[in-house]
Amino acid sequence: MKKKTILLFLCYLLLTAFAVLALMKRSHTTFAGAGLRSEIPRFRPEEIAGIKIEWRTNSVTLEKKDGNWKLVERGMKNASAAKIARLLESLSTLGAVKKLDDCGRDILERLRLVTDDPQIIPGITVTLRDAAGGEKFKIILGKGHFVKPEPGMPPAENAEGRYVRIDDSVYLIAKVFEDCHPVPSAWLEPLRLFSLNKALRITAMEKEKPLWSVIRGNTAHPFTAALPAGGKVDAGILSKLADLLSKPFGLDLALEDPAKLAFTRSISFSCADGFDYLLRVARQDKREYAIVQVSFNPDKVAVLPGENASRLLKRKAMLQSRLNFERRYFHDNLFLVSGQADLHKQIGQSPVRSGTGAADAGPAK
């Protein structure tokens, strides 16, 4: 019994020693990390009024005007405030895993932290400026850091860190900055239509001529044919169209003059949440363009089962906020559409079928 007690006591001592060592190691790592963080220049996101992202000949210029971020390369249209906020928050709280001392030119080149030689793959340079144009922060995002795999295991597909250069110092950071792209389209909100599952009426047009139309009394009912009258509705075609338009389908903002484009097809949605959409589509030089008008009428918001006046009022306020978002980024903006979407064809495919087959929606040109 005494021998067993001694063994238990020794085990307790060993466990205590391991715990103390672990705490000491963790404390050392924490203090080291804090020291590295203190070396990195600091700024507050609200101080930043200009962002430049560059890689070789590609660049993005973002400017803050009257509280809104604008994309210079897209005619000062609104850039995504959420994406920019995430970038500034990441850069303003940057911490290093370790600092690489005595990095020669060859190491900088291998880590893609050199930008003055066109023969060498560079990193992405991000420069932040204040309202007066002064430089607040500059960083070169270099090569990703991949953890060495265990013996017999395949190499990791995704980086777990990134090498960066700030002034003349090189750090390994835990962030990867996968979304920091030097192309204008990456800083836009991609075009999509929201809550099409609440549509009560959908109508497709070929210029001024109706192609097809479906209608229902409320969202709990299936659609019935309004045009051609008496036909049967193929729910699968409607579902496919709604799925296409509910997901991002705008590749980029287009700088062409909409007045010079022929918008030959359009589709409108009237929804139970008070939203109306009119999407017009044009084709030119093998490209497809789309422009959308968004409107909202709070008086048309259908009351949900069991919803009292207070909840309805709150929901209308949320819907108004959504309208502000959609009008800020989508309304009356001309978008270049993904070729895979083929909106012209999708709108022309009628979901209303007569007794003799599919209703004639006109040629899907």
Secondary structure, 3 states (H helix, E strand, C coil): CHHHHHHHHHHHHHHHHHHHHHHHHHHHHHHHHHHHHHHCCCCCHHHCCEEEEEECCEEEEEEEECCEEEEHHHCCEECCHHHHHHHHHHHHCCCEEEEECCCCHHHHHHCCCCCCCCCCCCCEEEEEECCCCCEEEEEEEEEEECCCCCCCCCCCCCCCEEEEEECCEEEEECCCCCCCCCCHHHHCCCCCCCCHHHEEEEEEEECCEEEEEEECCCCCCCCEEEECCCCEECHHHHHHHHHHHHCCCEEEECCCCHHHCCEEEEEEEEECEEEEEEEEEEEECCEEEEEEEEEEEEEEECCCCCCCHHHHHHHHHHHHHHHHHHHHHCECCEEEECCCCCHHHHHHCCCEEECCEECCCCCCC
